[in-house]
Amino acid sequence: MTMRIFIPRDAGAVAVGADDVALAFAQAAAARGITVEIVRTGSRGLYWLEPMVELATAQGRVAFGPVTPADVPTLLDAMAGNGQHPQRLGVTEEIPWLKRQTRLTFARCGVVDPRSVDDYRAHGGYKGLERALRLTSDQILADVTTSGLRGRGGAGFPTGIKWKTVAQASADRKYIVCNADEGDSGTFADRMIMEGDPFVVIEGMTIAGITVGATKGYIYIRSEYPHAVEAMNAAIAAAKRAGFLGDRIGGSAHSFDLEVRVGAGAYVCGEETSLLESLEGRRGIVRAKPPLPAHKGLFGRPSVINNVLSFAAIPFILDNGAKAYADFGMGRSRGTMPIQLAGNIKHGGLFETAFGVTLGELVDDIGGGTFTGREVRAVQVGGPLGAYFPRALFDTPFDYEAFTARDGLIGHGGVVVFDDSVDMAKQARFAMEFCAIESCGKCTPCRIGSTRGVETINKIINGERVAENLAVVEDLCNTMKFGSLCALGGFTPYPVMSALKHFREDFGPAPATLQAAE
């Protein structure tokens, strides 16, 4: 009897030895004369347990982790025998951290072979596309709009409106562009889905192409993601062989093709117009709007530009219906959000759940508090441009409007935790420095404001005229927020001002103390 073992090929798992574990299993099985089939999957997202190995059993998959090559001989013996082992975690789906999630977008991630179209279809893949091929463009648009899906890349713009704008535009050609330039600190959901379930992204982009009348799509992936580039290219080739890309998709009259393009590592290319400039072979510099990319985008043609997770949500919506998706969430934030827990946290990983869970639940309950065991002092949500929230704001629901109301943003869903050893003045300086380094240079508020910000915060840290320089920082932040062309300069004030507002003690003596001393 063949023993079926699942080992992640996800970059996060590979970084902690998954390839070595897979090799050790192959060698140990050969030495014992045991026939094993090793399936390389994506990660389930429980990163503190990687490499996590799963065994197919009559009761379902049973997980073991974290596994090292040294564990493999005894682990293989346990798998062949009674299954008891110190690394045994039980039936995978019953692991509490995984069981309490609502996995719509990531339902197959860590389950399927990301190189196999057949495995994808066996787990419900391409049902959304099959239904889309039976519908009209207006019917698909109605589903996407009714679902309440908003851009998962950070802006939260309604996906249905964007698609409808492109669908109604007249042009000889239209394009679908997937923004996979995941550059925010503490985020890895795009990478995980591309490495673990790439066909769901392809399917979502194909449905978008059919809906708006586009026949060509591009996936723009950052150069720091070589594993994702390889996975997407392999999946595109497999989809073409299976008839799900190219001419006459699924035997229909529709044609759609995809191509991967690799970025050169500019954070600003996560902004859609900079991305378009890079795709067209130029330096990634922000374009002034209007015109909007939906009217004049890639190569001057109407273009749908969505994030990886936005496209990955589409197959579920088309397969299960708009209401099934919209039933999850709260307010105007419908569906689920793949939240990434990172930084100084005990249980780091990907946790997909409906909008509405509080920040405190995510950090203290789901994440288990800090890895160091010290008190949580600050949490940054939304990448390097996100605000720092103190414990006093941990009752904030994970919801676009709720975070906006408290001068924050959920962005791409990255949650980075800091313990009580963090120096928030240095974090504010880092935000300005990051902006200065990554600025495309097109607009003065971002290019000059961030550089002056670093200099001014340095003066504050050194105790130079603290009150006056704090006023300069606030003035710089207002100028950047309202004068920058894109979100890089426009959102850099969020982490700076939140650090000043909630952690004022880290920026030297309070103004009143200074005046008394004078």
VMD Tcl script that draws the C-alpha trace (Angstrom):
set ca {
  {0.00 0.00 0.00}
  {1.28 3.45 -0.92}
  {1.61 5.95 1.92}
  {0.54 9.46 0.80}
  {2.43 12.27 2.54}
  {1.89 16.01 2.03}
  {4.82 18.42 2.54}
  {4.63 22.16 1.73}
  {6.74 23.71 -1.01}
  {5.67 27.17 0.20}
  {8.62 29.59 0.52}
  {7.93 30.07 4.23}
  {8.10 26.33 4.85}
  {11.12 25.88 2.57}
  {12.93 28.60 4.54}
  {12.75 26.42 7.66}
  {13.74 23.16 5.99}
  {10.73 21.68 4.14}
  {12.86 20.56 1.17}
  {15.27 18.78 3.51}
  {12.34 17.09 5.25}
  {10.93 15.91 1.92}
  {14.31 14.46 0.92}
  {14.65 12.76 4.30}
  {11.24 11.10 3.86}
  {12.17 9.81 0.40}
  {15.46 8.40 1.69}
  {13.98 6.86 4.85}
  {11.14 5.24 2.86}
  {13.59 3.77 0.34}
  {15.74 2.36 3.14}
  {12.71 0.68 4.71}
  {11.17 -0.53 1.49}
  {8.07 1.57 2.09}
  {6.25 2.98 -0.94}
  {5.44 6.64 -0.41}
  {3.91 9.33 -2.60}
  {5.14 12.75 -1.53}
  {2.82 15.56 -2.63}
  {4.30 19.06 -2.38}
  {1.48 21.44 -1.45}
  {1.27 25.03 -0.32}
  {1.22 25.97 3.35}
  {-1.85 25.88 5.58}
  {-0.54 29.09 7.10}
  {0.31 27.85 10.61}
  {3.87 29.10 10.27}
  {5.03 28.37 13.80}
  {4.40 24.67 13.02}
  {6.30 24.58 9.72}
  {7.47 22.35 8.22}
  {4.11 20.71 8.89}
  {3.75 17.25 7.35}
  {0.42 15.56 6.74}
  {-0.46 11.91 6.25}
  {-3.56 10.76 4.35}
  {-5.61 8.38 6.54}
  {-9.12 6.96 6.55}
  {-10.03 9.62 9.16}
  {-8.66 12.44 7.04}
  {-5.26 14.03 6.93}
  {-3.27 13.86 10.15}
  {-0.70 16.59 10.79}
  {2.75 16.47 12.40}
  {4.91 19.47 13.09}
  {7.20 21.21 13.25}
  {9.27 18.44 11.64}
  {13.04 18.35 11.19}
  {15.00 15.84 9.05}
  {16.15 14.21 12.29}
  {12.50 13.49 13.20}
  {11.76 11.68 9.94}
  {12.91 8.10 10.71}
  {10.81 7.81 13.88}
  {7.98 9.76 12.28}
  {7.83 7.44 9.28}
  {7.76 4.43 11.60}
  {4.89 6.03 13.54}
  {3.01 6.72 10.31}
  {3.42 3.11 9.24}
  {2.35 1.90 12.69}
  {0.00 3.39 15.26}
  {0.64 7.02 14.32}
  {1.68 8.17 17.82}
  {4.57 10.63 17.83}
  {5.64 13.72 19.86}
  {5.07 15.90 16.77}
  {1.57 14.56 16.12}
  {-1.00 17.38 15.98}
  {-4.07 15.29 15.17}
  {-6.50 15.54 12.28}
  {-5.48 18.69 10.43}
  {-8.97 20.14 10.02}
  {-9.52 19.76 13.78}
  {-6.51 21.85 14.82}
  {-8.25 24.66 16.75}
  {-6.32 27.50 15.05}
  {-7.37 26.19 11.65}
  {-10.87 25.02 12.62}
  {-12.03 28.45 13.81}
  {-11.25 30.08 10.45}
  {-13.69 30.74 7.61}
  {-11.68 29.72 4.58}
  {-13.31 30.82 1.35}
  {-10.35 32.17 -0.64}
  {-7.79 29.87 1.01}
  {-9.98 26.74 1.12}
  {-7.60 24.77 -1.11}
  {-4.29 26.31 0.00}
  {-2.17 23.61 1.64}
  {-4.64 20.97 0.44}
  {-4.07 20.64 -3.31}
  {-1.03 20.07 -5.49}
  {-0.49 23.56 -6.91}
  {0.89 22.09 -10.15}
  {-2.15 19.90 -10.89}
  {-5.26 21.11 -12.75}
  {-6.94 17.79 -11.99}
  {-6.38 18.20 -8.25}
  {-7.72 21.76 -8.43}
  {-10.85 20.59 -10.24}
  {-11.30 17.67 -7.83}
  {-11.57 20.26 -5.03}
  {-14.16 22.43 -6.78}
  {-11.89 24.43 -9.04}
  {-13.14 25.94 -12.32}
  {-16.80 25.61 -11.31}
  {-16.97 29.40 -11.10}
  {-15.59 29.75 -14.63}
  {-17.97 27.09 -15.94}
  {-20.90 29.08 -14.55}
  {-19.47 32.37 -15.84}
  {-19.35 30.92 -19.35}
  {-23.12 30.37 -19.14}
  {-23.84 33.94 -18.00}
  {-23.85 37.29 -19.74}
  {-21.39 40.02 -18.82}
  {-24.15 41.94 -17.01}
  {-25.08 38.88 -14.97}
  {-21.50 38.36 -13.84}
  {-21.17 42.04 -12.98}
  {-24.37 41.81 -10.94}
  {-22.93 38.91 -8.91}
  {-19.59 40.63 -8.30}
  {-21.33 43.87 -7.30}
  {-23.91 42.19 -5.05}
  {-21.21 40.18 -3.28}
  {-19.80 43.41 -1.88}
  {-16.24 42.42 -2.81}
  {-13.82 45.32 -2.41}
  {-10.19 45.58 -3.46}
  {-8.09 43.48 -1.10}
  {-4.88 45.30 -1.97}
  {-5.59 48.09 0.51}
  {-7.77 50.74 -1.12}
  {-11.01 48.81 -0.61}
  {-12.58 50.10 -3.83}
  {-15.72 48.14 -4.91}
  {-14.63 45.53 -7.47}
  {-17.95 45.51 -9.31}
  {-17.76 49.25 -10.09}
  {-14.24 48.91 -11.46}
  {-15.20 45.96 -13.68}
  {-18.36 47.67 -14.90}
  {-16.41 50.78 -15.90}
  {-14.03 48.71 -18.03}
  {-16.86 46.59 -19.46}
  {-18.68 49.72 -20.65}
  {-15.57 51.32 -22.16}
  {-15.10 51.12 -25.93}
  {-11.68 50.02 -27.19}
  {-10.05 47.67 -29.65}
  {-8.31 45.89 -26.76}
  {-8.70 45.63 -23.00}
  {-6.44 44.17 -20.34}
  {-6.63 42.39 -16.99}
  {-3.73 43.17 -14.66}
  {-3.05 41.35 -11.40}
  {-1.10 43.39 -8.87}
  {1.10 40.82 -7.12}
  {3.68 43.37 -5.98}
  {3.10 42.51 -2.32}
  {5.51 44.88 -0.59}
  {3.91 45.66 2.77}
  {5.74 44.54 5.89}
  {4.05 41.60 7.57}
  {2.12 40.51 4.47}
  {2.42 37.21 2.67}
  {-1.11 36.22 1.60}
  {-0.51 36.96 -2.09}
  {2.63 34.85 -2.08}
  {0.89 32.04 -0.21}
  {-2.04 31.79 -2.63}
  {0.20 32.00 -5.72}
  {2.43 29.25 -4.39}
  {-0.32 27.12 -2.85}
  {-3.36 27.59 -5.15}
  {-2.30 29.47 -8.30}
  {-5.22 28.23 -10.40}
  {-7.70 30.20 -8.29}
  {-5.93 33.42 -9.35}
  {-5.91 32.29 -12.99}
  {-9.59 31.38 -12.81}
  {-10.50 34.73 -11.27}
  {-8.57 36.66 -13.90}
  {-10.13 34.58 -16.69}
  {-13.62 35.36 -15.39}
  {-12.68 39.05 -15.31}
  {-11.49 38.85 -18.92}
  {-14.73 37.24 -20.07}
  {-16.77 39.83 -18.17}
  {-15.14 42.99 -19.53}
  {-14.11 41.71 -22.96}
  {-10.36 41.41 -22.39}
  {-8.32 38.68 -24.07}
  {-4.95 39.29 -22.40}
  {-3.83 39.44 -18.79}
  {-0.61 40.14 -16.93}
  {0.45 39.08 -13.45}
  {2.98 41.56 -12.07}
  {5.01 39.77 -9.37}
  {7.77 41.31 -7.29}
  {11.26 39.94 -7.95}
  {11.61 38.89 -4.30}
  {9.07 36.10 -4.95}
  {10.93 33.58 -7.16}
  {8.88 30.65 -5.82}
  {5.63 32.43 -6.70}
  {6.93 33.28 -10.18}
  {7.79 29.63 -10.77}
  {4.43 28.42 -9.41}
  {2.38 30.85 -11.52}
  {4.30 30.06 -14.70}
  {3.85 26.32 -14.12}
  {0.13 26.77 -13.43}
  {-0.36 28.95 -16.55}
  {1.28 26.27 -18.69}
  {-0.90 23.56 -17.10}
  {-4.07 25.63 -17.59}
  {-3.23 26.10 -21.26}
  {-2.69 22.37 -21.73}
  {-6.04 21.68 -20.10}
  {-7.87 24.18 -22.31}
  {-8.59 26.74 -19.57}
  {-6.38 29.41 -21.12}
  {-5.83 30.41 -24.74}
  {-8.35 30.13 -27.54}
  {-11.91 28.84 -27.01}
  {-11.70 28.46 -23.22}
  {-13.59 25.39 -22.08}
  {-14.98 24.96 -25.59}
  {-16.59 28.43 -25.53}
  {-16.18 31.33 -27.94}
  {-14.05 33.22 -25.39}
  {-10.28 33.54 -25.55}
  {-7.98 34.69 -22.77}
  {-4.23 34.37 -22.22}
  {-1.95 35.19 -19.32}
  {1.67 36.20 -18.87}
  {3.85 36.74 -15.79}
  {5.97 39.87 -15.58}
  {8.56 40.32 -12.81}
  {9.07 43.70 -11.15}
  {12.45 45.10 -10.16}
  {11.76 45.61 -6.47}
  {10.21 49.09 -6.24}
  {7.68 49.43 -3.42}
  {5.91 52.24 -5.27}
  {5.04 49.80 -8.08}
  {2.38 48.46 -5.76}
  {0.52 51.64 -6.76}
  {-1.44 50.75 -9.88}
  {-0.25 53.50 -12.22}
  {3.41 52.99 -11.29}
  {2.84 49.31 -11.95}
  {1.50 50.13 -15.41}
  {4.55 52.26 -16.18}
  {6.80 49.36 -15.18}
  {4.75 46.88 -17.23}
  {5.18 49.11 -20.26}
  {8.96 49.03 -19.81}
  {9.50 52.38 -18.13}
  {10.63 53.44 -14.68}
  {7.85 53.00 -12.13}
  {6.59 56.55 -11.58}
  {3.10 57.50 -10.45}
  {0.74 58.83 -13.13}
  {-1.53 61.73 -12.42}
  {-5.25 60.86 -12.46}
  {-7.49 61.28 -14.36}
  {-7.54 59.45 -16.66}
  {-8.25 56.40 -14.55}
  {-6.72 53.05 -15.59}
  {-10.27 51.78 -16.14}
  {-10.49 54.25 -19.02}
  {-6.86 54.52 -20.09}
  {-4.64 51.94 -18.46}
  {-2.10 49.48 -19.84}
  {-0.85 50.59 -23.26}
  {-3.52 53.29 -23.16}
  {-6.39 50.78 -23.14}
  {-9.15 50.21 -20.55}
  {-7.72 47.93 -17.86}
  {-8.96 46.08 -14.78}
  {-6.27 46.22 -12.10}
  {-6.96 44.15 -9.00}
  {-4.95 42.58 -6.24}
  {-4.22 38.83 -6.11}
  {-6.74 38.24 -3.31}
  {-9.46 40.15 -5.15}
  {-9.15 37.87 -8.17}
  {-8.84 34.81 -5.92}
  {-12.22 35.60 -4.30}
  {-14.07 35.66 -7.62}
  {-14.35 31.87 -8.27}
  {-16.11 31.33 -4.92}
  {-18.58 34.14 -5.69}
  {-19.40 32.79 -9.16}
  {-19.66 29.20 -7.95}
  {-21.65 29.77 -4.75}
  {-23.47 32.97 -5.58}
  {-23.12 36.57 -4.45}
  {-25.24 36.11 -1.33}
  {-23.09 33.25 -0.03}
  {-20.13 35.62 0.00}
  {-21.98 38.73 1.20}
  {-23.45 36.82 4.15}
  {-20.04 37.07 5.83}
  {-18.66 40.31 7.24}
  {-20.07 43.53 8.64}
  {-21.24 46.90 7.32}
  {-19.73 47.65 3.92}
  {-16.94 45.12 4.52}
  {-18.38 41.90 3.12}
  {-16.89 38.44 2.80}
  {-13.68 37.30 4.44}
  {-10.21 38.79 4.87}
  {-7.04 36.70 4.90}
  {-5.31 38.36 7.86}
  {-1.57 37.91 8.22}
  {-0.19 37.85 11.76}
  {3.49 38.73 11.96}
  {6.15 40.52 13.97}
  {6.69 39.70 17.63}
  {3.82 37.20 17.89}
  {3.61 33.69 19.28}
  {1.38 32.17 16.58}
  {2.25 33.90 13.34}
  {0.56 32.91 10.11}
  {-2.46 33.41 7.88}
  {-5.89 33.53 9.48}
  {-8.86 33.93 7.13}
  {-12.03 35.06 8.81}
  {-15.08 37.24 8.20}
  {-14.72 40.99 8.73}
  {-15.67 42.01 12.25}
  {-13.14 40.20 14.46}
  {-11.51 42.71 16.82}
  {-7.84 43.62 16.81}
  {-7.56 42.37 20.39}
  {-8.94 38.96 19.46}
  {-6.44 38.71 16.62}
  {-3.43 39.64 18.72}
  {-4.16 38.17 22.14}
  {-6.42 35.20 21.44}
  {-5.63 34.00 17.92}
  {-2.02 35.18 17.83}
  {-1.30 34.18 21.42}
  {0.36 37.45 22.40}
  {4.01 38.22 21.86}
  {6.68 35.65 21.03}
  {8.92 37.15 23.73}
  {6.22 36.87 26.38}
  {6.39 40.59 27.11}
  {3.41 42.96 27.01}
  {2.04 44.03 23.64}
  {2.64 47.76 23.29}
  {1.76 48.57 19.69}
  {0.28 46.90 16.62}
  {0.75 48.22 13.10}
  {-1.99 47.22 10.68}
  {-1.77 47.86 6.93}
  {1.97 47.66 6.23}
  {4.62 50.37 6.64}
  {2.03 53.07 5.88}
  {-0.43 51.82 8.51}
  {-1.14 53.46 11.85}
  {0.19 52.16 15.15}
  {-2.62 51.15 17.48}
  {-2.13 50.94 21.27}
  {-3.97 48.47 23.47}
  {-6.63 51.11 24.14}
  {-7.81 50.63 20.53}
  {-7.83 46.83 20.55}
  {-11.64 46.85 20.53}
  {-11.53 48.09 16.90}
  {-13.30 45.64 14.56}
  {-11.37 44.52 11.48}
  {-13.42 46.57 9.05}
  {-12.49 49.23 6.50}
  {-14.71 51.95 7.96}
  {-13.97 51.10 11.61}
  {-10.23 51.50 11.06}
  {-10.71 54.68 9.03}
  {-12.77 56.16 11.85}
  {-9.75 55.73 14.13}
  {-7.24 57.15 11.64}
  {-6.02 53.73 10.57}
  {-6.28 51.42 7.60}
  {-6.41 47.66 7.19}
  {-4.55 47.77 3.88}
  {-3.60 44.31 2.71}
  {-4.43 42.76 6.08}
  {-0.95 42.62 7.58}
  {-0.81 42.80 11.39}
  {2.65 43.42 12.88}
  {3.00 43.17 16.66}
  {5.54 45.00 18.87}
  {6.22 44.35 22.54}
  {6.97 46.94 25.24}
  {10.64 47.21 24.28}
  {9.80 49.11 21.06}
  {10.91 52.74 20.68}
  {8.06 54.47 18.86}
  {10.10 57.56 17.98}
  {12.42 55.29 16.02}
  {9.39 53.66 14.37}
  {8.13 57.09 13.29}
  {11.57 57.87 11.90}
  {11.55 54.55 10.03}
  {8.24 55.45 8.35}
  {9.71 58.69 6.99}
  {12.95 56.98 6.00}
  {11.07 54.21 4.21}
  {9.11 56.81 2.24}
  {12.28 58.71 1.37}
  {13.99 55.57 0.08}
  {10.99 54.23 -1.85}
  {9.60 57.48 -3.26}
  {9.44 57.57 -7.05}
  {10.36 61.24 -6.80}
  {7.60 62.62 -8.99}
  {5.86 64.80 -6.41}
  {7.55 67.26 -4.05}
  {5.54 66.53 -0.85}
  {6.61 62.87 -0.86}
  {10.17 63.32 -2.19}
  {11.20 66.30 -0.05}
  {8.74 65.95 2.82}
  {9.93 62.48 3.79}
  {13.60 63.54 3.75}
  {12.84 66.57 5.93}
  {10.81 64.25 8.14}
  {13.79 62.00 8.82}
  {15.99 65.01 9.63}
  {13.40 66.56 11.95}
  {12.65 63.35 13.85}
  {16.42 62.86 14.29}
  {16.51 66.27 15.99}
  {13.60 65.25 18.24}
  {15.33 62.01 19.21}
  {18.47 64.01 20.02}
  {16.44 66.38 22.21}
  {16.87 69.45 19.98}
  {14.04 72.01 20.36}
  {11.53 69.17 20.74}
  {8.34 71.23 20.83}
  {9.22 73.27 17.76}
  {10.35 70.24 15.78}
  {7.23 68.29 16.71}
  {5.22 71.14 15.19}
  {7.34 70.88 12.03}
  {6.67 67.13 11.82}
  {2.92 67.71 12.09}
  {3.08 70.35 9.38}
  {5.09 68.03 7.12}
  {2.56 65.24 7.67}
  {-0.36 67.49 6.68}
  {1.47 68.59 3.53}
  {2.30 64.99 2.58}
  {-1.18 63.69 3.37}
  {-3.03 66.20 1.22}
  {-0.43 67.05 -1.40}
  {1.08 63.71 -2.48}
  {0.09 62.12 -5.78}
  {-0.26 58.59 -4.38}
  {-0.67 56.66 -1.15}
  {3.08 56.34 -0.46}
  {3.44 59.98 0.48}
  {-0.22 60.35 1.39}
  {-0.26 57.55 3.96}
  {3.22 57.90 5.49}
  {1.72 60.41 7.99}
  {-0.48 57.63 9.44}
  {2.29 55.75 11.28}
  {4.08 58.99 12.19}
  {1.05 60.80 13.60}
  {-0.31 57.72 15.36}
  {3.05 57.22 17.08}
  {2.97 60.86 18.18}
  {-0.64 60.66 19.33}
  {-0.55 57.39 21.24}
  {3.10 57.17 22.34}
  {3.99 60.81 22.97}
  {6.30 59.83 25.85}
  {8.82 58.35 23.38}
  {9.40 61.75 21.75}
  {11.08 63.53 24.64}
  {9.62 65.76 27.35}
  {6.09 67.07 26.89}
  {5.83 70.70 25.73}
  {4.54 71.87 29.13}
  {7.60 70.37 30.86}
  {9.88 72.13 28.40}
  {8.20 75.51 28.99}
  {8.49 75.11 32.75}
  {12.20 74.34 32.42}
  {12.71 77.50 30.34}
}
mol new
graphics top color blue
foreach p $ca { graphics top sphere $p radius 0.5 }
foreach p [lrange $ca 0 end-1] q [lrange $ca 1 end] { graphics top cylinder $p $q radius 0.2 }
display resetview
